[in-house]
Amino acid sequence: MSDSKVLLTGATGFLGRHIIASLTERNAKVVALVRRRSEWNRQDWTAPYPTVDLIEGGITGSEGWTGDRRLLGTTGIIHTAAIVRHSRRSPEDIYETNVEGTLRMVRLAAKLGARLVFVSTAGTVACFRSPAQRADEDADYVDRVVRDWPYYDSKVKAERAARALATQLGVQLTIIRPPILLGPGDHRFRSTSYVLKFLRKKFPFVIEGGMSFIDVRDAAPAIVAALDHPAARPVYHLDGENVTVPEFFELCRQVSGVAAPARVMPYGTAHALAKTVESAAHLLGKHSPLPDPVVIEMGSHYWGIKSRYSGPELGYQPRPGRQTLADTVAWLRANHPALQGKGV
Ligand SMILES: NC(=O)c1ccc[n+]([C@@H]2O[C@H](COP(=O)([O-])OP(=O)(O)OC[C@H]3O[C@@H](n4cnc5c(N)ncnc54)[C@H](OP(=O)(O)O)[C@@H]3O)[C@@H](O)[C@H]2O)c1
């Protein structure tokens, strides 16, 4: 990719960090959109990338940065910036960033004559009531299932609107749908927060349901490959480990030695409890110690995803989930302040 110049949004995030590593390995010129240069400079993981060109700006608010001359010659945009928050409270910024921000990137791609790879989520199509179901790249949206969960709802709306606008403006758009990303290097401790909470024994109970996860180190090169593929498809899924929630915590136990939460609580009880505690905490201006009711609702579903194309066309090869979890645990133990010297 030595002839490529790639604009990356969300460069300071978990996935962005690994995409920078993949792009750099392929000798692409990287222009990173960062909201605060100081935040980039503060992070020690950015030190090995002195050649990354930084443009300060956001995908919401002023679009002045889109006229920066350093964007001239951009061949591709990888758009990962988003707000990932699972709550129904005050969702306006989620829609503004995830939907309107994505449409701005489609318009920018049209202006620059660049291809666009938009990282969405498996949850736009893969959210079921049964553990046996799997969504491939041709699956329909599950818009009615996810409409009360602003993050997933915003991603469905973003995919639909981006596809329509890209068609209208003649932009070559590829949408990538990964499930939960785990692995080392989650310097915000957000994507790996379930594993972190598990290690800190902060799960008072588990519920029956499912989860799907992959390794960020496998996702990043596949996303870069989609940008580089001469005839990339409109959609690629990145599939990996589809497990039940109790199976996930059992895997966590095996790789960490920390006991799994013993109590499996019925969904109705867990949801009612989470709702009551969240409302009370909200009135007091505090955070609930329990998962948000949206997280309980999500957790009671199954997120089975499969792919027909990402292996043969993007060279995507997911490593075993156990390895991802072991490496996630090791990284969190080495890097999270609450785990230092605690022997957990
Ligand atoms: N992590 C997962 O499990 C997962 C699973 C499926 C799909 N995805 C998708 O993958 C993408 C990346 O996720 P992630 O885990 O890397 O998220 P993350 O670590 O939370 O990073 C989010 C990134 O978006 C940037 N951002 C947020 N609002 C912005 C705005 N208005 N303008 C410019 N930048 C903005 C953040 O910049 P600041 O540093 O300035 O805040 C940060 O760089 C997202 O689109 C997400 O929906 C993630």
PDBQT file of the ligand as one rigid body, heavy atoms in Angstrom, charges set to zero:
ROOT
HETATM    1  N1  LIG A 401     -14.939  -2.325  20.503  1.00  0.00    +0.000 N 
HETATM    2  C1  LIG A 401     -15.885  -3.150  20.120  1.00  0.00    +0.000 C 
HETATM    3  O1  LIG A 401     -16.180  -4.143  20.792  1.00  0.00    +0.000 OA
HETATM    4  C2  LIG A 401     -16.583  -2.940  18.805  1.00  0.00    +0.000 A 
HETATM    5  C3  LIG A 401     -17.389  -3.961  18.273  1.00  0.00    +0.000 A 
HETATM    6  C4  LIG A 401     -18.035  -3.761  17.065  1.00  0.00    +0.000 A 
HETATM    7  C5  LIG A 401     -17.885  -2.577  16.400  1.00  0.00    +0.000 A 
HETATM    8  N2  LIG A 401     -17.104  -1.591  16.942  1.00  0.00    +0.000 N 
HETATM    9  C6  LIG A 401     -16.965  -0.334  16.218  1.00  0.00    +0.000 C 
HETATM   10  O2  LIG A 401     -15.584  -0.085  16.025  1.00  0.00    +0.000 OA
HETATM   11  C7  LIG A 401     -15.329   1.300  16.060  1.00  0.00    +0.000 C 
HETATM   12  C8  LIG A 401     -14.191   1.593  17.005  1.00  0.00    +0.000 C 
HETATM   13  O3  LIG A 401     -14.515   1.117  18.298  1.00  0.00    +0.000 OA
HETATM   14  P1  LIG A 401     -13.460   1.249  19.490  1.00  0.00    +0.000 P 
HETATM   15  O4  LIG A 401     -13.700   0.118  20.407  1.00  0.00    +0.000 OA
HETATM   16  O5  LIG A 401     -12.113   1.488  18.952  1.00  0.00    +0.000 OA
HETATM   17  O6  LIG A 401     -13.997   2.587  20.198  1.00  0.00    +0.000 OA
HETATM   18  P2  LIG A 401     -13.248   3.528  21.238  1.00  0.00    +0.000 P 
HETATM   19  O7  LIG A 401     -12.015   2.889  21.778  1.00  0.00    +0.000 OA
HETATM   20  O8  LIG A 401     -14.298   3.987  22.199  1.00  0.00    +0.000 OA
HETATM   21  O9  LIG A 401     -12.781   4.766  20.334  1.00  0.00    +0.000 OA
HETATM   22  C9  LIG A 401     -13.716   5.620  19.767  1.00  0.00    +0.000 C 
HETATM   23  C10 LIG A 401     -12.975   6.597  18.870  1.00  0.00    +0.000 C 
HETATM   24  O10 LIG A 401     -13.937   7.457  18.256  1.00  0.00    +0.000 OA
HETATM   25  C11 LIG A 401     -13.487   8.795  18.423  1.00  0.00    +0.000 C 
HETATM   26  N3  LIG A 401     -14.612   9.725  18.407  1.00  0.00    +0.000 N 
HETATM   27  C12 LIG A 401     -15.758   9.676  19.139  1.00  0.00    +0.000 A 
HETATM   28  N4  LIG A 401     -16.530  10.732  18.837  1.00  0.00    +0.000 NA
HETATM   29  C13 LIG A 401     -15.868  11.441  17.887  1.00  0.00    +0.000 A 
HETATM   30  C14 LIG A 401     -16.145  12.641  17.179  1.00  0.00    +0.000 A 
HETATM   31  N5  LIG A 401     -17.282  13.350  17.381  1.00  0.00    +0.000 N 
HETATM   32  N6  LIG A 401     -15.237  13.083  16.277  1.00  0.00    +0.000 NA
HETATM   33  C15 LIG A 401     -14.081  12.401  16.068  1.00  0.00    +0.000 A 
HETATM   34  N7  LIG A 401     -13.760  11.277  16.720  1.00  0.00    +0.000 NA
HETATM   35  C16 LIG A 401     -14.644  10.810  17.624  1.00  0.00    +0.000 A 
HETATM   36  C17 LIG A 401     -12.759   8.791  19.758  1.00  0.00    +0.000 C 
HETATM   37  O11 LIG A 401     -11.945   9.952  19.836  1.00  0.00    +0.000 OA
HETATM   38  P3  LIG A 401     -11.496  10.647  21.240  1.00  0.00    +0.000 P 
HETATM   39  O12 LIG A 401     -10.208   9.974  21.641  1.00  0.00    +0.000 OA
HETATM   40  O13 LIG A 401     -11.333  12.069  20.912  1.00  0.00    +0.000 OA
HETATM   41  O14 LIG A 401     -12.599  10.386  22.233  1.00  0.00    +0.000 OA
HETATM   42  C18 LIG A 401     -11.982   7.494  19.625  1.00  0.00    +0.000 C 
HETATM   43  O15 LIG A 401     -10.840   7.692  18.838  1.00  0.00    +0.000 OA
HETATM   44  C19 LIG A 401     -16.656   1.976  16.420  1.00  0.00    +0.000 C 
HETATM   45  O16 LIG A 401     -17.253   2.459  15.260  1.00  0.00    +0.000 OA
HETATM   46  C20 LIG A 401     -17.486   0.856  17.006  1.00  0.00    +0.000 C 
HETATM   47  O17 LIG A 401     -18.860   1.072  16.787  1.00  0.00    +0.000 OA
HETATM   48  C21 LIG A 401     -16.446  -1.746  18.122  1.00  0.00    +0.000 A 
ENDROOT
TORSDOF 0
